[in-house]
Structures are given as C-alpha cells and as structure tokens.
C-alpha cells in the first residue's frame, strides 16, 4: 500500500504501496494535482510485503488539496481515485494490491 508515514509528527502524508496477493508485482504509481504530475514511479513489491522495505515516498504532497492517485499493476489492472487532504490530516495514502489481484487506492489512519 502506498502511504505516508510522517503524519504522526505533523509532517505531510506519505505514500505507501502494499501487496497482499500471493504473487510479486510491479506497480506503477502516479500522483497529480490539477494536471501537474507530482510523482510517477514504479515499485517492485514482493508478495504480502510493504514497499516501506524499499522506501516510503515522502514529500509527495505540497499541501492541502485534492490529488489524483493512479495505481497500475504491470500488464493488468488500473485504479484511479481522487483524495482530499486537509491541512491537519493525519492519514496515510496507499495503493494496495488486494489478495484477489484487484487494486485499491485511498487513505487510512496511521
């Protein structure tokens, strides 16, 4: 799951990619705000592993606002969601490969 881990200290949210499936996956993640691409990066995520092992993405979000997050499994499923982040949000954003090989994109409490 893509998530932000700095939120507890008041830092802006980070993005995390997580794979809950039985297979290894390459997941490409794009984050944009008002047609400006802020992040475009591929993650090689082992089965049932958190990409934090490869490095959590920090400094993705420049401030509060609405962001578009797109996750794509290489050669497979794509999922896009808009996420609203407020100034004082204490959330993680994530891209999750589910156990049934579908994708979830969203936000959650740390």
Residue pairs with C-beta under 8 A, 6 or more apart in sequence:
1 16
1 17
1 18
1 50
1 51
1 92
1 94
1 95
1 96
1 104
1 108
2 15
2 16
2 17
2 18
2 29
2 43
2 51
2 57
2 69
2 71
2 93
2 94
2 95
2 96
3 13
3 14
3 15
3 16
3 18
3 56
3 92
3 93
3 94
3 108
3 110
4 11
4 12
4 13
4 14
4 15
4 16
4 56
4 57
4 58
4 60
4 61
4 91
4 92
4 93
5 14
5 16
5 52
5 56
5 58
5 92
5 110
6 12
6 13
6 14
6 58
7 13
7 14
7 89
7 90
7 91
7 92
7 110
8 90
8 110
11 58
12 59
12 60
12 61
12 62
12 63
12 85
13 60
13 61
13 85
13 89
13 91
13 92
13 93
13 107
14 56
14 57
14 58
14 60
14 92
14 93
15 29
15 31
15 39
15 56
15 57
15 60
15 69
15 93
15 94
15 95
16 50
16 51
16 52
16 56
16 57
16 92
16 93
16 94
16 95
17 27
17 29
17 43
17 45
17 50
17 51
17 71
17 94
17 95
17 96
17 97
18 45
18 49
18 50
18 51
18 94
18 95
18 96
18 97
19 25
19 27
19 45
19 46
19 47
19 48
19 49
19 51
19 96
19 97
20 48
20 96
20 97
20 98
20 99
21 47
21 48
21 97
21 98
21 99
21 100
21 101
22 47
22 48
22 99
23 47
23 101
24 44
24 45
24 46
24 47
25 44
25 45
25 47
25 73
25 74
25 97
26 42
26 43
26 44
26 45
26 73
26 74
27 42
27 43
27 45
27 71
27 72
27 73
27 74
27 95
27 97
28 40
28 41
28 42
28 43
28 71
28 72
28 74
29 39
29 40
29 41
29 42
29 43
29 57
29 69
29 70
29 71
29 72
29 95
30 37
30 39
30 40
30 68
30 69
30 70
31 37
31 38
31 39
31 60
31 61
31 67
31 68
31 69
31 70
32 38
32 67
32 68
33 62
33 65
33 66
33 67
33 68
38 60
38 61
38 62
38 67
39 57
39 60
41 57
42 74
43 51
43 54
44 54
45 51
45 54
45 97
60 93
61 67
61 85
61 93
63 87
64 85
64 86
64 87
64 89
65 84
65 85
66 82
66 83
66 84
66 85
67 82
67 83
67 85
67 93
68 80
68 81
68 82
68 83
69 80
69 81
69 82
69 83
69 93
69 95
69 105
70 78
70 79
70 80
70 105
71 78
71 79
71 80
71 95
71 103
71 105
72 78
72 79
72 103
73 97
73 101
73 103
76 101
77 101
77 102
77 103
78 103
79 95
79 102
79 103
79 104
79 105
80 105
81 105
81 106
83 93
83 105
83 106
83 107
85 91
85 93
85 107
89 107
90 109
90 110
91 107
91 108
91 109
91 110
92 107
92 108
92 109
92 110
93 106
93 107
94 104
94 105
94 106
94 107
94 108
95 103
95 104
95 105
96 103
96 104
96 105
96 106
97 103
98 104
